[in-house]
Amino acid sequence: MIYLLEDDSGIRNFVIYALNNSGFEAEGFELPSAFYEAMQKQLPELVLLDIMLPEEDGLSILRKLRSDPSTEKLPVIMLSARGTEFDKVTGLDSGADDYISKPFGTMELISRVKALLRRSGGDSASDTIVLGDVTVYPQRHEVTASGSKVLLTHKEYDLLLILLKNKERVFSRDELLRKVWGYDFSGESRTVDVHIRTLRSKLGDAGDVIITVRGVGYKAGEEP
């Protein structure tokens, strides 16, 4: 999935059409607020980001992406009518992976997108994790269960990824709190249990890959 944040409807429709015709799945957003809402549901493989936007400028959005551990390595291409060397340097120094000046052609755009995905590993399936009927695509931040895409929150995704990456290893609740929530937790909490229950529910029949180890915690595996 590729996200495009561009307030000009003509450019937005042109870019989405070009990406779809080149075999990519793409979604466009006019406002940063809609973009942020989509990011909470699913992280894309790559972001095309305009600089001049309503609500918030693209450079500010880029800095937020780079300051968030979940998106700090997300490939970003800046799109802007500002084509001076200073503007390009500013965009790249702010964390952009590439910068395309408007107007641009379809071939140039698609070529830049493919090149960046190759560099970032976004078009490689080598890191795919499969256990039972659950498949995780870390580069795309996507999960499927029994062949259907599953929308997870950031914590649910991180929890599933840790368990699947360490198949058959049993994690205590405290370990999972430290690894997923990033803090040492003292006292009793049902946070992990609640997230595991919700995660299993979203995975449906495939959720049985998450196994409860009584008196200890949880692991990922397949019941004998």
Protein Blocks (a to p, Z undefined) as FASTA:
>chain_A
ZZdddfblklmmmmmmmmmmnopacdddfbfklmmmmmmmoccfbdcddfbdghiafklm
mmmmmmpmklmmgccddddfblcfklmmmmmmnopabdcdddddfklmmmmmmmmmmmno
pmccklpccehjbccdfknopaceehiacdddfklmmmmmmmmmmghiacdfklmmmmmn
opacedjdfklmmmmmmmmmmnmmmlmmpccdehilpcddddZZ
